[in-house]
C-alpha cells in the first residue's frame, strides 16, 4: 500500500471475476452466454461506481 493507492488495488481485486471469465473463454474455449456477459457488465459497473470520485 505504500506504492499503490487502495482504490487502485481495489479495482484490480474486484476485476478478478471478469478476468476469470475472459481467460476461461480464451484458453478453455468456454462459451460466453448473454447472462455471463451481462453479469460481467454489472461487475464492471460496480467497480466503476465504487472507484468513481
PyMOL Python script that loads the backbone (N, CA, C, O; Angstrom):
from pymol import cmd

cmd.read_pdbstr("""\
ATOM      1  N   UNK A   1       0.803  -1.199   0.000  1.00  0.00           N
ATOM      2  CA  UNK A   1       0.000   0.000   0.000  1.00  0.00           C
ATOM      3  C   UNK A   1       0.844   1.261   0.000  1.00  0.00           C
ATOM      4  O   UNK A   1       0.320   2.364  -0.155  1.00  0.00           O
ATOM      5  N   UNK A   2       2.128   1.106   0.170  1.00  0.00           N
ATOM      6  CA  UNK A   2       2.986   2.286   0.149  1.00  0.00           C
ATOM      7  C   UNK A   2       3.161   2.829  -1.258  1.00  0.00           C
ATOM      8  O   UNK A   2       3.333   4.033  -1.449  1.00  0.00           O
ATOM      9  N   UNK A   3       3.116   1.942  -2.238  1.00  0.00           N
ATOM     10  CA  UNK A   3       3.342   2.366  -3.617  1.00  0.00           C
ATOM     11  C   UNK A   3       2.027   2.679  -4.325  1.00  0.00           C
ATOM     12  O   UNK A   3       1.926   3.677  -5.038  1.00  0.00           O
ATOM     13  N   UNK A   4       1.019   1.826  -4.129  1.00  0.00           N
ATOM     14  CA  UNK A   4      -0.244   1.955  -4.853  1.00  0.00           C
ATOM     15  C   UNK A   4      -1.345   2.463  -3.930  1.00  0.00           C
ATOM     16  O   UNK A   4      -1.359   2.178  -2.733  1.00  0.00           O
ATOM     17  N   UNK A   5      -2.252   3.212  -4.507  1.00  0.00           N
ATOM     18  CA  UNK A   5      -3.403   3.697  -3.763  1.00  0.00           C
ATOM     19  C   UNK A   5      -4.372   2.539  -3.506  1.00  0.00           C
ATOM     20  O   UNK A   5      -4.486   1.645  -4.343  1.00  0.00           O
ATOM     21  N   UNK A   6      -5.065   2.537  -2.376  1.00  0.00           N
ATOM     22  CA  UNK A   6      -6.028   1.472  -2.098  1.00  0.00           C
ATOM     23  C   UNK A   6      -7.122   1.364  -3.153  1.00  0.00           C
ATOM     24  O   UNK A   6      -7.587   0.263  -3.448  1.00  0.00           O
ATOM     25  N   UNK A   7      -7.537   2.488  -3.723  1.00  0.00           N
ATOM     26  CA  UNK A   7      -8.583   2.432  -4.749  1.00  0.00           C
ATOM     27  C   UNK A   7      -8.099   1.708  -5.999  1.00  0.00           C
ATOM     28  O   UNK A   7      -8.876   1.007  -6.646  1.00  0.00           O
ATOM     29  N   UNK A   8      -6.830   1.868  -6.343  1.00  0.00           N
ATOM     30  CA  UNK A   8      -6.285   1.152  -7.498  1.00  0.00           C
ATOM     31  C   UNK A   8      -6.198  -0.338  -7.215  1.00  0.00           C
ATOM     32  O   UNK A   8      -6.479  -1.153  -8.094  1.00  0.00           O
ATOM     33  N   UNK A   9      -5.817  -0.700  -6.012  1.00  0.00           N
ATOM     34  CA  UNK A   9      -5.733  -2.114  -5.654  1.00  0.00           C
ATOM     35  C   UNK A   9      -7.121  -2.739  -5.588  1.00  0.00           C
ATOM     36  O   UNK A   9      -7.289  -3.908  -5.935  1.00  0.00           O
ATOM     37  N   UNK A  10      -8.113  -1.979  -5.149  1.00  0.00           N
ATOM     38  CA  UNK A  10      -9.481  -2.486  -5.109  1.00  0.00           C
ATOM     39  C   UNK A  10      -9.984  -2.766  -6.516  1.00  0.00           C
ATOM     40  O   UNK A  10     -10.686  -3.752  -6.740  1.00  0.00           O
ATOM     41  N   UNK A  11      -9.632  -1.913  -7.457  1.00  0.00           N
ATOM     42  CA  UNK A  11     -10.032  -2.129  -8.843  1.00  0.00           C
ATOM     43  C   UNK A  11      -9.459  -3.432  -9.372  1.00  0.00           C
ATOM     44  O   UNK A  11     -10.159  -4.198 -10.035  1.00  0.00           O
ATOM     45  N   UNK A  12      -8.209  -3.683  -9.088  1.00  0.00           N
ATOM     46  CA  UNK A  12      -7.574  -4.926  -9.535  1.00  0.00           C
ATOM     47  C   UNK A  12      -8.230  -6.128  -8.868  1.00  0.00           C
ATOM     48  O   UNK A  12      -8.531  -7.119  -9.533  1.00  0.00           O
ATOM     49  N   UNK A  13      -8.452  -6.048  -7.575  1.00  0.00           N
ATOM     50  CA  UNK A  13      -9.031  -7.175  -6.842  1.00  0.00           C
ATOM     51  C   UNK A  13     -10.468  -7.454  -7.269  1.00  0.00           C
ATOM     52  O   UNK A  13     -10.863  -8.611  -7.407  1.00  0.00           O
ATOM     53  N   UNK A  14     -11.247  -6.399  -7.477  1.00  0.00           N
ATOM     54  CA  UNK A  14     -12.647  -6.589  -7.840  1.00  0.00           C
ATOM     55  C   UNK A  14     -12.839  -7.014  -9.289  1.00  0.00           C
ATOM     56  O   UNK A  14     -13.902  -7.526  -9.642  1.00  0.00           O
ATOM     57  N   UNK A  15     -11.837  -6.814 -10.132  1.00  0.00           N
ATOM     58  CA  UNK A  15     -11.968  -7.217 -11.534  1.00  0.00           C
ATOM     59  C   UNK A  15     -11.573  -8.673 -11.765  1.00  0.00           C
ATOM     60  O   UNK A  15     -11.594  -9.138 -12.905  1.00  0.00           O
ATOM     61  N   UNK A  16     -11.216  -9.394 -10.716  1.00  0.00           N
ATOM     62  CA  UNK A  16     -10.824 -10.796 -10.846  1.00  0.00           C
ATOM     63  C   UNK A  16     -11.893 -11.651 -11.535  1.00  0.00           C
ATOM     64  O   UNK A  16     -11.535 -12.456 -12.395  1.00  0.00           O
ATOM     65  N   UNK A  17     -13.187 -11.522 -11.206  1.00  0.00           N
ATOM     66  CA  UNK A  17     -14.185 -12.345 -11.907  1.00  0.00           C
ATOM     67  C   UNK A  17     -14.226 -12.088 -13.418  1.00  0.00           C
ATOM     68  O   UNK A  17     -14.429 -13.015 -14.202  1.00  0.00           O
ATOM     69  N   UNK A  18     -14.037 -10.850 -13.816  1.00  0.00           N
ATOM     70  CA  UNK A  18     -14.053 -10.533 -15.250  1.00  0.00           C
ATOM     71  C   UNK A  18     -12.874 -11.193 -15.941  1.00  0.00           C
ATOM     72  O   UNK A  18     -13.029 -11.772 -17.016  1.00  0.00           O
ATOM     73  N   UNK A  19     -11.683 -11.111 -15.329  1.00  0.00           N
ATOM     74  CA  UNK A  19     -10.510 -11.760 -15.917  1.00  0.00           C
ATOM     75  C   UNK A  19     -10.692 -13.267 -15.971  1.00  0.00           C
ATOM     76  O   UNK A  19     -10.268 -13.908 -16.933  1.00  0.00           O
ATOM     77  N   UNK A  20     -11.314 -13.836 -14.953  1.00  0.00           N
ATOM     78  CA  UNK A  20     -11.566 -15.278 -14.952  1.00  0.00           C
ATOM     79  C   UNK A  20     -12.452 -15.703 -16.106  1.00  0.00           C
ATOM     80  O   UNK A  20     -12.201 -16.726 -16.743  1.00  0.00           O
ATOM     81  N   UNK A  21     -13.483 -14.924 -16.377  1.00  0.00           N
ATOM     82  CA  UNK A  21     -14.385 -15.220 -17.495  1.00  0.00           C
ATOM     83  C   UNK A  21     -13.643 -15.102 -18.821  1.00  0.00           C
ATOM     84  O   UNK A  21     -13.785 -15.961 -19.692  1.00  0.00           O
ATOM     85  N   UNK A  22     -12.859 -14.049 -18.977  1.00  0.00           N
ATOM     86  CA  UNK A  22     -12.131 -13.854 -20.232  1.00  0.00           C
ATOM     87  C   UNK A  22     -11.087 -14.937 -20.462  1.00  0.00           C
ATOM     88  O   UNK A  22     -10.946 -15.437 -21.578  1.00  0.00           O
ATOM     89  N   UNK A  23     -10.361 -15.300 -19.423  1.00  0.00           N
ATOM     90  CA  UNK A  23      -9.343 -16.346 -19.563  1.00  0.00           C
ATOM     91  C   UNK A  23      -9.995 -17.686 -19.863  1.00  0.00           C
ATOM     92  O   UNK A  23      -9.482 -18.451 -20.680  1.00  0.00           O
ATOM     93  N   UNK A  24     -11.120 -17.982 -19.215  1.00  0.00           N
ATOM     94  CA  UNK A  24     -11.831 -19.232 -19.497  1.00  0.00           C
ATOM     95  C   UNK A  24     -12.321 -19.268 -20.936  1.00  0.00           C
ATOM     96  O   UNK A  24     -12.292 -20.320 -21.574  1.00  0.00           O
ATOM     97  N   UNK A  25     -12.770 -18.136 -21.451  1.00  0.00           N
ATOM     98  CA  UNK A  25     -13.251 -18.092 -22.831  1.00  0.00           C
ATOM     99  C   UNK A  25     -12.114 -18.280 -23.824  1.00  0.00           C
ATOM    100  O   UNK A  25     -12.287 -18.947 -24.844  1.00  0.00           O
ATOM    101  N   UNK A  26     -10.963 -17.705 -23.540  1.00  0.00           N
ATOM    102  CA  UNK A  26      -9.837 -17.771 -24.474  1.00  0.00           C
ATOM    103  C   UNK A  26      -9.100 -19.100 -24.382  1.00  0.00           C
ATOM    104  O   UNK A  26      -8.851 -19.743 -25.401  1.00  0.00           O
ATOM    105  N   UNK A  27      -8.753 -19.515 -23.178  1.00  0.00           N
ATOM    106  CA  UNK A  27      -7.918 -20.703 -23.019  1.00  0.00           C
ATOM    107  C   UNK A  27      -8.734 -21.990 -23.080  1.00  0.00           C
ATOM    108  O   UNK A  27      -8.357 -22.929 -23.782  1.00  0.00           O
ATOM    109  N   UNK A  28      -9.842 -22.043 -22.355  1.00  0.00           N
ATOM    110  CA  UNK A  28     -10.626 -23.274 -22.266  1.00  0.00           C
ATOM    111  C   UNK A  28     -11.751 -23.328 -23.295  1.00  0.00           C
ATOM    112  O   UNK A  28     -12.500 -24.303 -23.347  1.00  0.00           O
ATOM    113  N   UNK A  29     -11.874 -22.280 -24.117  1.00  0.00           N
ATOM    114  CA  UNK A  29     -12.917 -22.204 -25.142  1.00  0.00           C
ATOM    115  C   UNK A  29     -14.317 -22.356 -24.541  1.00  0.00           C
ATOM    116  O   UNK A  29     -15.194 -22.989 -25.129  1.00  0.00           O
ATOM    117  N   UNK A  30     -14.506 -21.769 -23.371  1.00  0.00           N
ATOM    118  CA  UNK A  30     -15.815 -21.756 -22.735  1.00  0.00           C
ATOM    119  C   UNK A  30     -16.705 -20.752 -23.462  1.00  0.00           C
ATOM    120  O   UNK A  30     -16.229 -19.734 -23.964  1.00  0.00           O
ATOM    121  N   UNK A  31     -17.970 -21.046 -23.510  1.00  0.00           N
ATOM    122  CA  UNK A  31     -18.908 -20.153 -24.173  1.00  0.00           C
ATOM    123  C   UNK A  31     -19.213 -18.922 -23.329  1.00  0.00           C
ATOM    124  O   UNK A  31     -19.176 -18.965 -22.100  1.00  0.00           O
ATOM    125  N   UNK A  32     -19.512 -17.839 -24.008  1.00  0.00           N
ATOM    126  CA  UNK A  32     -19.909 -16.605 -23.333  1.00  0.00           C
ATOM    127  C   UNK A  32     -21.401 -16.400 -23.559  1.00  0.00           C
ATOM    128  O   UNK A  32     -21.814 -15.891 -24.601  1.00  0.00           O
ATOM    129  N   UNK A  33     -22.196 -16.793 -22.591  1.00  0.00           N
ATOM    130  CA  UNK A  33     -23.643 -16.645 -22.710  1.00  0.00           C
ATOM    131  C   UNK A  33     -24.027 -15.187 -22.472  1.00  0.00           C
ATOM    132  O   UNK A  33     -23.257 -14.423 -21.890  1.00  0.00           O
ATOM    133  N   UNK A  34     -25.216 -14.807 -22.924  1.00  0.00           N
ATOM    134  CA  UNK A  34     -25.669 -13.434 -22.669  1.00  0.00           C
ATOM    135  C   UNK A  34     -25.740 -13.116 -21.171  1.00  0.00           C
ATOM    136  O   UNK A  34     -25.455 -11.992 -20.758  1.00  0.00           O
ATOM    137  N   UNK A  35     -26.121 -14.107 -20.366  1.00  0.00           N
ATOM    138  CA  UNK A  35     -26.185 -13.889 -18.922  1.00  0.00           C
ATOM    139  C   UNK A  35     -24.797 -13.614 -18.342  1.00  0.00           C
ATOM    140  O   UNK A  35     -24.637 -12.768 -17.462  1.00  0.00           O
ATOM    141  N   UNK A  36     -23.804 -14.336 -18.843  1.00  0.00           N
ATOM    142  CA  UNK A  36     -22.432 -14.151 -18.368  1.00  0.00           C
ATOM    143  C   UNK A  36     -21.890 -12.786 -18.779  1.00  0.00           C
ATOM    144  O   UNK A  36     -21.196 -12.128 -18.003  1.00  0.00           O
ATOM    145  N   UNK A  37     -22.204 -12.368 -19.984  1.00  0.00           N
ATOM    146  CA  UNK A  37     -21.779 -11.042 -20.434  1.00  0.00           C
ATOM    147  C   UNK A  37     -22.473  -9.941 -19.635  1.00  0.00           C
ATOM    148  O   UNK A  37     -21.860  -8.930 -19.292  1.00  0.00           O
ATOM    149  N   UNK A  38     -23.761 -10.148 -19.341  1.00  0.00           N
ATOM    150  CA  UNK A  38     -24.492  -9.173 -18.530  1.00  0.00           C
ATOM    151  C   UNK A  38     -23.912  -9.102 -17.119  1.00  0.00           C
ATOM    152  O   UNK A  38     -23.741  -8.014 -16.568  1.00  0.00           O
ATOM    153  N   UNK A  39     -23.613 -10.253 -16.543  1.00  0.00           N
ATOM    154  CA  UNK A  39     -23.022 -10.278 -15.203  1.00  0.00           C
ATOM    155  C   UNK A  39     -21.668  -9.577 -15.193  1.00  0.00           C
ATOM    156  O   UNK A  39     -21.353  -8.848 -14.253  1.00  0.00           O
ATOM    157  N   UNK A  40     -20.867  -9.794 -16.231  1.00  0.00           N
ATOM    158  CA  UNK A  40     -19.568  -9.125 -16.315  1.00  0.00           C
ATOM    159  C   UNK A  40     -19.739  -7.617 -16.439  1.00  0.00           C
ATOM    160  O   UNK A  40     -18.980  -6.850 -15.847  1.00  0.00           O
ATOM    161  N   UNK A  41     -20.732  -7.198 -17.204  1.00  0.00           N
ATOM    162  CA  UNK A  41     -21.002  -5.766 -17.337  1.00  0.00           C
ATOM    163  C   UNK A  41     -21.457  -5.171 -16.005  1.00  0.00           C
ATOM    164  O   UNK A  41     -21.087  -4.046 -15.667  1.00  0.00           O
ATOM    165  N   UNK A  42     -22.254  -5.917 -15.256  1.00  0.00           N
ATOM    166  CA  UNK A  42     -22.690  -5.430 -13.948  1.00  0.00           C
ATOM    167  C   UNK A  42     -21.523  -5.334 -12.968  1.00  0.00           C
ATOM    168  O   UNK A  42     -21.447  -4.391 -12.180  1.00  0.00           O
ATOM    169  N   UNK A  43     -20.618  -6.304 -13.015  1.00  0.00           N
ATOM    170  CA  UNK A  43     -19.428  -6.241 -12.163  1.00  0.00           C
ATOM    171  C   UNK A  43     -18.588  -5.026 -12.538  1.00  0.00           C
ATOM    172  O   UNK A  43     -18.114  -4.304 -11.661  1.00  0.00           O
ATOM    173  N   UNK A  44     -18.404  -4.798 -13.839  1.00  0.00           N
ATOM    174  CA  UNK A  44     -17.626  -3.643 -14.288  1.00  0.00           C
ATOM    175  C   UNK A  44     -18.295  -2.337 -13.860  1.00  0.00           C
ATOM    176  O   UNK A  44     -17.614  -1.385 -13.479  1.00  0.00           O
ATOM    177  N   UNK A  45     -19.617  -2.292 -13.924  1.00  0.00           N
ATOM    178  CA  UNK A  45     -20.347  -1.108 -13.474  1.00  0.00           C
ATOM    179  C   UNK A  45     -20.153  -0.888 -11.977  1.00  0.00           C
ATOM    180  O   UNK A  45     -19.951   0.241 -11.527  1.00  0.00           O
ATOM    181  N   UNK A  46     -20.216  -1.968 -11.215  1.00  0.00           N
ATOM    182  CA  UNK A  46     -19.988  -1.871  -9.774  1.00  0.00           C
ATOM    183  C   UNK A  46     -18.595  -1.374  -9.447  1.00  0.00           C
ATOM    184  O   UNK A  46     -18.415  -0.565  -8.537  1.00  0.00           O
ATOM    185  N   UNK A  47     -17.607  -1.856 -10.189  1.00  0.00           N
ATOM    186  CA  UNK A  47     -16.235  -1.388  -9.982  1.00  0.00           C
ATOM    187  C   UNK A  47     -16.144   0.100 -10.290  1.00  0.00           C
ATOM    188  O   UNK A  47     -15.518   0.861  -9.552  1.00  0.00           O
ATOM    189  N   UNK A  48     -16.773   0.505 -11.387  1.00  0.00           N
ATOM    190  CA  UNK A  48     -16.754   1.917 -11.748  1.00  0.00           C
ATOM    191  C   UNK A  48     -17.421   2.796 -10.704  1.00  0.00           C
ATOM    192  O   UNK A  48     -16.936   3.884 -10.395  1.00  0.00           O
ATOM    193  N   UNK A  49     -18.535   2.320 -10.162  1.00  0.00           N
ATOM    194  CA  UNK A  49     -19.235   3.107  -9.145  1.00  0.00           C
ATOM    195  C   UNK A  49     -18.452   3.200  -7.840  1.00  0.00           C
ATOM    196  O   UNK A  49     -18.473   4.236  -7.176  1.00  0.00           O
ATOM    197  N   UNK A  50     -17.764   2.126  -7.472  1.00  0.00           N
ATOM    198  CA  UNK A  50     -17.028   2.160  -6.209  1.00  0.00           C
ATOM    199  C   UNK A  50     -15.740   2.964  -6.295  1.00  0.00           C
ATOM    200  O   UNK A  50     -15.253   3.462  -5.279  1.00  0.00           O
ATOM    201  N   UNK A  51     -15.181   3.096  -7.492  1.00  0.00           N
ATOM    202  CA  UNK A  51     -13.922   3.837  -7.622  1.00  0.00           C
ATOM    203  C   UNK A  51     -14.124   5.247  -8.162  1.00  0.00           C
ATOM    204  O   UNK A  51     -13.169   6.017  -8.267  1.00  0.00           O
ATOM    205  N   UNK A  52     -15.357   5.586  -8.502  1.00  0.00           N
ATOM    206  CA  UNK A  52     -15.651   6.909  -9.040  1.00  0.00           C
ATOM    207  C   UNK A  52     -15.559   7.939  -7.925  1.00  0.00           C
ATOM    208  O   UNK A  52     -16.052   7.720  -6.818  1.00  0.00           O
ATOM    209  N   UNK A  53     -14.938   9.036  -8.222  1.00  0.00           N
ATOM    210  CA  UNK A  53     -14.762  10.090  -7.201  1.00  0.00           C
ATOM    211  C   UNK A  53     -15.706  11.215  -7.430  1.00  0.00           C
ATOM    212  O   UNK A  53     -15.703  12.187  -6.674  1.00  0.00           O
TER     213      UNK A  53
END
""", "prot")
cmd.dss("prot")
cmd.show_as("cartoon", "prot")
cmd.util.cbc("prot")
cmd.orient("prot")
